[in-house]
Amino acid sequence: MLYIIGIGLGNEKDISINGLESVRSCDVVYLENYTSKLMFKIEDLEKLTGKKIILADRELVESGEEILKNANEKNVALLVKG
């Protein structure tokens, strides 16, 4: 299962409660990291979610291969700013 979750723009606490619960239920968590700058430390988001977050560059997101392969076998979150 693939979850695409908006994390807001200001700080790590802008994520919705439903979004946070979904992230916590995932086996793999990616953060889209090329269209806009993160305004807080990724470590703060990892602490809040309890998950190690993989930074997804343009190639990883646009090809989608790794993300979709993982989503076929596991619960995967793709975090996006906004």
N, C-alpha and C positions, 0 to 999 in steps of 0.2 A: 504494500500500500504506500502511495506517495502522498504526503501532505505538503501543501504549499502554504506557508504561514507568514503573514506580515508581522514585523516586529516593531513598527512605528519608526519615528525619526529621532526622538529626543534622547532617551536612555533605555537601558535594558528593561526597565519596568513598564515600558509602553506596550509590551506584548499583552494580548488579551488573556484572560483566565483560561478560556477554551484552547487558545493557541499554546499556552504554557503546558497545559495538561497533555495536549497532543505531542509536543516535543518530548516531554518526560516519558511518554509511552513508546517512543521510537528507539530503534536499535542503532540507526545511523543518522547523524544530523549534519547537513551542509548549510553554509551561509554564502549566498550569492555575494561576491565581493568585487564587482567591477563596475557597476553602473552608478553607484554613489558611495560616498565615504561614510564609514561607520563613525558615529559621534560619541562612542563610548568604547571602553576596553572589552575585547572579546572575552577576556577572563571573567569579567563581571556577568556576562550572559551565560557563560559556562557554569559559574557558581550558582546562578539563579535556576538554571535548568537541570543541573546535576549531570550534564552531558559534555563530552568532548566534542567540539565543533570543528568540522573540516571546512577550511576556506575554499570556496569554489570559484576559480578564475573563469574568464570568458570562455575559454576552450572547453572546460569541463561542463559548464552549463549549456553552451550551445550544441555540443555534440550529444549531450544527454546520456551517452552510452553507459557510463559507470553508475550514474544515479538511477537510471531505469533498470539496469541489471540488479542492483541492490534492492530496488523497490519490488521486483518480482519475487524476491526471497524473504524480505524483511520489511519492517515498518521504517520508512525513511521520511525525514523532514527536510524540506528545502526552505530555509528562512530567507525572506526578502525584506529589504528596507521599505518602509512606507505602510 
